[in-house]
Amino acid sequence: MTPREKYSPELENLEIELLLQAIQRLHGVDLQEYSAVPIRRRIWEAIKKEKVGTVSGLQERLLHDSEALNRFLKAVLPPVFPFSAEFFRKFRFELIPILRTYPFIRIWLVGCNSVFETYALAIILLEEGIYDKSVIYSTDVNETLIQRGFDGIFALSQLPKYENIYDKGGGRAILTKYFSGGGEHGMFDSMLRRNMVFSQHNLATDSSFNEFNAIFCRNPLKYYDRPTQERAHQLLYDSLALFGILGLTPGETLEGLLMKNCYAEIDAEHNLYRKIS
């Protein structure tokens, strides 16, 4: 008999509920609005990997072992889709001319899984001469990722990949101009951080906190249950200024949403829309 087979449905539901509540209360990560079946499956996968046997045992491990918690969150949270070089080229040469028309620019990056992406947006804004009138808000449910983004530290083993993306994305200098470091890690220049705000935010439970000219949602909303998907899309709509730009992850769609007709598609390949009403 497997550990899961020893549970009654009632006990399993109770212990999972307590586990998710504990993670939310102590670490601010609310997993309760994600689709129940994937969450349940990943919890049992974590129980096996951590060799704890029960949901309660997993809860004890996660609350007292930060590395175990980070492993769990990485496994259970929806994957964040990275920007491609083609997207950065699109942003530089086609979206920047739109953003340039605003007297002040607010950009919201939902999901800061990659340190590089937030700083790459800042570099493009700087090179195109509009960073001084811009602010990038980078949010995530995971506090560890938020701190990592604020610190601006990345593994130098990733540098060749980042340089390739920067060059193909239309970079006007060399990427090494924008960071310092040695050994195994590099750190992006603190001057890039002057117009960045890193904050914890959960699309499933939190409210709109500003009005933005562009929102790039790197969290795939399809992992939420349907009511939460609709709530998240409403939040994005409420947060986007009229004629603002919305970017969704590959495979996402506005089909079936009340606000579908409030957007005009501007790029199918990169899933970009403009709010028109």
Salt bridges, closest charged atoms under 4 A:
GLU12 OE2 - ARG4 NE 3.02
GLU12 OE2 - ARG40 NH1 3.52
GLU50 OE1 - ARG61 NH1 3.11
GLU50 OE2 - ARG71 NE 3.03
GLU94 OE1 - LYS90 NZ 2.63
GLU127 OE1 - ARG92 NH2 2.89
GLU128 OE2 - ARG92 NH1 2.77
GLU128 OE1 - ARG100 NH2 3.98
GLU128 OE2 - ARG172 NE 2.55
ASP132 OD1 - ARG194 NH2 2.68
GLU230 OE2 - ARG226 NE 3.41
GLU255 OE2 - LYS260 NZ 2.87
ASP267 OD2 - LYS90 NZ 2.60
ASP267 OD1 - HIS270 ND1 3.11
